[in-house]
């Protein structure tokens, strides 16, 4: 028993961690593994990346400026709130749109990996069609809100509120465009079959509300949860799963207007606490580029391996 305990607590040599990494880990950690032209044109690749990069830089500069002025004078720069809001929405929605064709959105692949290889092209095409339906639908539902905001002005800079909502609209249009680009590059038979399945699913959802008029809330909730998990295990990115499931729930239950979803998405990304997310991602990218991630992982592995109980002590 003591021999087994000793072997369990013996720190693993550093090479074990390297062997556990996939052979293409170094490629995955850097942006170069994404083929150019992911947006449909190389110039569009560079333009979108520069726009999001400029938004991140603007966000950082505005925040530092506001902090500096507040420390020196004790007052805040009022217009920085509006500028940072536009920059944050650009990072969230246009950056999220860029992440989709690059395969950077989180998704559950446990079931997909176990399916026959012949099924995978059809499921991949179905996922892209569902993404197209969600993004195009969100944009169409948001158009009336955009029209109402044309005459409205922001309180400080007197900018049209239309421009504040523009990143969300462009993000949805870009995601729909990227979905079509991905579908164009896939097998035509799989794309056509998946289009028929997606169209059938849309028709079922549109015709289903009468079935839930007199149903209990638990039935509706159970149905939507079942749809959510089915979409999740089909490999649809989690962000799109949540958006689709929310839309289906509101539509079938008649609880609220479906147009509330894109409005909620646009306003929900304005939270100041979300500013930390892009900068944590930026810091992680810098660490990966500098080659610091693997040494830190080795350090944690070595430290936890020298303690009785291993990682359980670090988590307690």
C-alpha positions as CSV (number, residue, x, y, z in Angstrom):
1,X,0.0,0.0,0.0
2,X,2.8,2.4,0.9
3,X,4.5,1.6,-2.5
4,X,1.3,2.6,-4.3
5,X,0.9,5.8,-2.3
6,X,4.6,6.7,-3.0
7,X,4.1,6.2,-6.7
8,X,0.9,8.2,-6.6
9,X,2.6,11.2,-5.0
10,X,5.8,11.0,-7.0
11,X,6.0,14.1,-9.2
12,X,5.8,13.4,-12.9
13,X,8.8,14.3,-14.9
14,X,8.3,17.4,-17.1
15,X,8.3,15.3,-20.3
16,X,5.0,13.7,-19.3
17,X,3.2,17.0,-19.7
18,X,4.7,17.4,-23.1
19,X,3.7,13.9,-24.2
20,X,0.2,14.6,-23.1
21,X,-0.1,17.6,-25.4
22,X,-1.3,16.9,-28.9
23,X,1.4,17.0,-31.6
24,X,-0.1,20.2,-33.1
25,X,-0.4,22.0,-29.8
26,X,2.2,24.6,-30.8
27,X,0.2,25.3,-34.0
28,X,-3.1,25.5,-32.1
29,X,-1.7,28.0,-29.6
30,X,-0.9,30.5,-32.4
31,X,-3.2,32.2,-34.9
32,X,-1.3,31.0,-37.8
33,X,-3.1,27.7,-37.9
34,X,-6.2,29.3,-39.4
35,X,-6.0,29.4,-43.2
36,X,-6.2,32.9,-44.8
37,X,-9.3,33.8,-46.5
38,X,-11.5,32.6,-43.7
39,X,-13.9,35.6,-44.2
40,X,-14.1,35.0,-48.0
41,X,-11.3,37.4,-48.9
42,X,-7.8,38.1,-47.5
43,X,-8.4,41.9,-47.5
44,X,-11.5,41.4,-45.4
45,X,-9.5,39.2,-43.0
46,X,-7.1,42.0,-42.3
47,X,-9.7,44.7,-42.2
48,X,-11.8,42.9,-39.6
49,X,-8.8,42.0,-37.5
50,X,-7.6,45.6,-37.6
51,X,-11.0,46.9,-36.5
52,X,-11.2,44.6,-33.5
53,X,-7.6,45.3,-32.6
54,X,-8.2,49.0,-32.8
55,X,-11.3,48.6,-30.6
56,X,-9.2,46.8,-28.0
57,X,-6.5,49.5,-28.1
58,X,-9.1,52.2,-27.8
59,X,-10.7,50.5,-24.9
60,X,-7.4,50.3,-23.1
61,X,-6.4,53.9,-23.8
62,X,-9.8,55.3,-22.7
63,X,-9.8,53.3,-19.5
64,X,-6.2,54.4,-18.6
65,X,-7.1,58.0,-19.4
66,X,-10.1,57.9,-17.2
67,X,-8.2,56.4,-14.3
68,X,-5.3,58.9,-14.7
69,X,-7.6,61.9,-14.7
70,X,-9.6,60.5,-11.7
71,X,-6.4,60.0,-9.7
72,X,-5.1,63.5,-10.5
73,X,-8.3,65.6,-10.4
74,X,-10.8,63.3,-8.5
75,X,-13.3,63.6,-11.4
76,X,-14.1,61.2,-14.2
77,X,-14.1,62.0,-17.9
78,X,-17.7,61.6,-18.8
79,X,-17.3,60.9,-22.5
80,X,-15.1,57.9,-21.9
81,X,-18.2,55.9,-20.9
82,X,-19.8,56.3,-24.3
83,X,-16.5,55.6,-26.2
84,X,-15.7,52.5,-24.1
85,X,-19.3,51.2,-24.7
86,X,-18.9,51.4,-28.4
87,X,-15.5,49.8,-28.2
88,X,-16.7,47.0,-26.0
89,X,-19.6,46.2,-28.3
90,X,-17.2,46.1,-31.2
91,X,-14.9,43.7,-29.3
92,X,-17.8,41.5,-28.2
93,X,-19.8,41.2,-31.4
94,X,-17.4,41.8,-34.3
95,X,-14.7,39.8,-32.4
96,X,-17.2,37.1,-31.7
97,X,-18.1,37.1,-35.4
98,X,-14.4,36.7,-36.3
99,X,-14.1,33.8,-33.9
100,X,-16.8,31.8,-35.6
101,X,-15.1,31.0,-39.0
102,X,-11.8,30.4,-37.1
103,X,-13.5,27.7,-35.0
104,X,-12.7,29.6,-31.7
105,X,-16.2,29.3,-30.3
106,X,-16.7,26.8,-27.5
107,X,-18.7,23.7,-28.5
108,X,-19.3,20.2,-27.2
109,X,-17.7,17.6,-29.6
110,X,-17.9,14.5,-27.4
111,X,-20.8,13.0,-29.4
112,X,-19.6,14.2,-32.8
113,X,-16.3,12.5,-32.4
114,X,-18.0,9.1,-31.9
115,X,-20.3,9.3,-34.9
116,X,-19.5,7.6,-38.2
117,X,-17.3,9.7,-40.5
118,X,-20.0,9.7,-43.2
119,X,-22.3,11.7,-40.9
120,X,-20.0,14.5,-40.0
121,X,-20.2,16.5,-43.2
122,X,-24.0,16.6,-42.8
123,X,-23.9,17.6,-39.2
124,X,-21.3,20.3,-39.9
125,X,-23.5,21.7,-42.7
126,X,-26.5,21.6,-40.4
127,X,-24.6,23.5,-37.7
128,X,-23.7,26.2,-40.2
129,X,-27.3,26.5,-41.4
130,X,-28.5,26.9,-37.8
131,X,-25.9,29.6,-37.2
132,X,-27.1,31.4,-40.3
133,X,-30.7,31.2,-39.2
134,X,-29.9,32.5,-35.8
135,X,-27.7,35.4,-36.9
136,X,-29.9,36.4,-39.8
137,X,-33.0,36.2,-37.7
138,X,-31.4,38.3,-34.9
139,X,-30.5,41.0,-37.4
140,X,-34.0,41.1,-39.0
141,X,-35.6,41.4,-35.6
142,X,-33.2,44.2,-34.6
143,X,-33.8,46.3,-37.7
144,X,-36.9,48.1,-36.2
145,X,-34.8,49.0,-33.1
146,X,-32.1,50.5,-35.4
147,X,-34.7,52.6,-37.2
148,X,-36.0,54.0,-34.0
149,X,-32.5,54.9,-32.8
150,X,-31.6,57.0,-35.9
151,X,-33.1,60.2,-34.3
152,X,-31.8,59.5,-30.8
153,X,-28.6,61.0,-29.5
154,X,-26.2,60.0,-26.7
155,X,-26.2,62.4,-23.7
156,X,-22.5,63.4,-23.7
157,X,-21.1,63.2,-27.2
158,X,-24.4,63.6,-29.0
159,X,-23.7,60.7,-31.3
160,X,-26.6,58.9,-32.9
161,X,-27.5,55.9,-30.8
162,X,-27.7,54.1,-34.1
163,X,-23.9,54.0,-34.1
164,X,-23.8,52.4,-30.6
165,X,-25.9,49.5,-31.9
166,X,-24.0,49.2,-35.2
167,X,-21.4,46.7,-33.8
168,X,-24.2,44.2,-32.9
169,X,-25.9,44.6,-36.3
170,X,-22.6,44.2,-38.2
171,X,-21.7,41.2,-36.0
172,X,-24.9,39.4,-36.9
173,X,-24.4,40.2,-40.6
174,X,-20.8,39.0,-40.5
175,X,-21.8,35.7,-38.8
176,X,-24.5,35.1,-41.4
177,X,-21.9,35.8,-44.2
178,X,-19.3,33.6,-42.6
179,X,-21.9,30.8,-42.3
180,X,-22.6,31.0,-46.1
181,X,-18.9,31.1,-46.9
182,X,-18.3,27.9,-44.8
183,X,-21.3,26.2,-46.5
184,X,-20.0,27.2,-49.9
185,X,-16.8,25.3,-49.2
186,X,-18.5,22.1,-48.0
187,X,-19.8,19.1,-49.9
188,X,-22.8,20.3,-52.0
189,X,-24.9,17.2,-51.2
190,X,-24.4,17.6,-47.5
191,X,-25.2,21.3,-47.7
192,X,-28.5,20.7,-49.6
193,X,-29.6,17.9,-47.3
194,X,-28.8,20.0,-44.2
195,X,-30.7,22.9,-45.7
196,X,-33.8,20.8,-46.0
197,X,-33.4,19.6,-42.4
198,X,-32.9,23.2,-41.1
199,X,-35.9,24.4,-43.1
200,X,-38.0,21.6,-41.7
201,X,-36.9,22.5,-38.1
202,X,-37.8,26.2,-38.7
203,X,-41.3,25.3,-40.0
204,X,-41.9,23.0,-37.0
205,X,-41.0,25.8,-34.6
206,X,-43.1,28.3,-36.5
207,X,-46.2,26.0,-36.4
208,X,-45.7,24.7,-32.8
209,X,-47.1,27.6,-30.6
210,X,-50.7,26.3,-30.7
211,X,-49.5,23.0,-29.1
212,X,-48.3,24.9,-26.0
213,X,-51.2,27.3,-25.5
214,X,-52.8,25.1,-22.8
215,X,-49.6,23.2,-21.8
216,X,-48.1,23.7,-18.4
217,X,-44.9,25.7,-18.0
218,X,-43.1,22.6,-17.1
219,X,-43.9,21.0,-20.4
220,X,-42.6,24.0,-22.3
221,X,-39.5,24.2,-20.2
222,X,-38.8,20.5,-20.6
223,X,-39.2,20.7,-24.4
224,X,-36.9,23.7,-24.7
225,X,-34.3,22.0,-22.5
226,X,-34.5,18.9,-24.7
227,X,-33.9,21.1,-27.8
228,X,-31.0,22.9,-26.0
229,X,-29.2,19.6,-25.2
230,X,-29.8,18.2,-28.7
231,X,-28.4,21.4,-30.3
232,X,-25.5,21.3,-27.8
233,X,-24.5,17.7,-28.6
234,X,-24.9,18.3,-32.4
235,X,-21.8,20.5,-32.0
236,X,-23.5,23.9,-32.3
237,X,-21.3,26.5,-30.5
238,X,-22.7,27.2,-27.0
239,X,-23.3,30.9,-27.6
240,X,-25.6,30.1,-30.5
241,X,-27.3,27.2,-28.6
242,X,-28.3,29.6,-25.8
243,X,-29.5,32.3,-28.3
244,X,-31.6,29.7,-30.2
245,X,-33.0,28.1,-27.1
246,X,-34.0,31.5,-25.6
247,X,-35.7,32.5,-28.9
248,X,-37.7,29.2,-29.1
249,X,-38.7,29.5,-25.4
250,X,-40.1,33.0,-25.8
251,X,-41.8,32.2,-29.1
252,X,-43.5,29.0,-28.1
253,X,-44.6,30.3,-24.7
254,X,-45.7,33.7,-26.0
255,X,-44.0,35.2,-22.9
256,X,-42.5,38.1,-24.7
257,X,-41.7,39.5,-28.1
258,X,-38.9,37.5,-29.8
259,X,-37.4,40.9,-30.7
260,X,-36.4,41.2,-27.1
261,X,-33.6,38.7,-27.6
262,X,-31.4,40.8,-29.9
263,X,-32.1,43.8,-27.8
264,X,-31.1,41.9,-24.7
265,X,-28.0,40.6,-26.4
266,X,-26.9,44.1,-27.4
267,X,-27.6,45.7,-24.0
268,X,-26.2,42.8,-22.0
269,X,-22.7,43.2,-23.5
270,X,-22.5,46.7,-22.2
271,X,-21.6,45.5,-18.7
272,X,-18.5,47.2,-17.4
273,X,-17.3,44.0,-15.7
274,X,-17.1,42.4,-19.2
275,X,-14.2,44.8,-19.9
276,X,-11.9,42.3,-18.1
277,X,-12.6,39.5,-20.6
278,X,-10.9,40.8,-23.7
279,X,-7.8,41.9,-21.7
280,X,-7.5,38.5,-20.0
281,X,-7.7,36.9,-23.5
282,X,-5.1,39.4,-24.7
283,X,-2.8,38.6,-21.8
284,X,-3.2,34.9,-22.5
285,X,-2.3,35.4,-26.1
286,X,0.8,37.4,-25.2
287,X,1.8,34.6,-22.8
288,X,1.3,32.0,-25.4
289,X,3.3,34.0,-28.0
290,X,6.1,34.4,-25.5
291,X,6.2,30.7,-24.7
292,X,5.3,31.2,-21.0
293,X,2.2,28.9,-20.9
294,X,4.0,25.6,-20.9
295,X,6.6,26.5,-18.3
296,X,3.8,27.7,-16.0
297,X,1.9,24.5,-16.5
298,X,5.1,22.5,-15.7
299,X,5.6,24.6,-12.5
300,X,2.1,23.9,-11.3
301,X,2.5,20.2,-12.1
302,X,5.8,20.1,-10.2
303,X,4.5,21.9,-7.2
304,X,1.3,19.9,-6.9
305,X,3.1,16.7,-7.4
306,X,5.4,17.2,-4.4
307,X,2.4,17.5,-2.0
308,X,0.6,14.6,-0.4
309,X,-2.8,14.6,-2.1
310,X,-1.7,16.4,-5.2
311,X,-4.0,18.9,-6.7
312,X,-6.7,18.4,-4.0
313,X,-4.6,20.6,-1.7
314,X,-4.5,23.3,-4.3
315,X,-8.2,23.3,-4.8
316,X,-9.1,23.3,-1.1
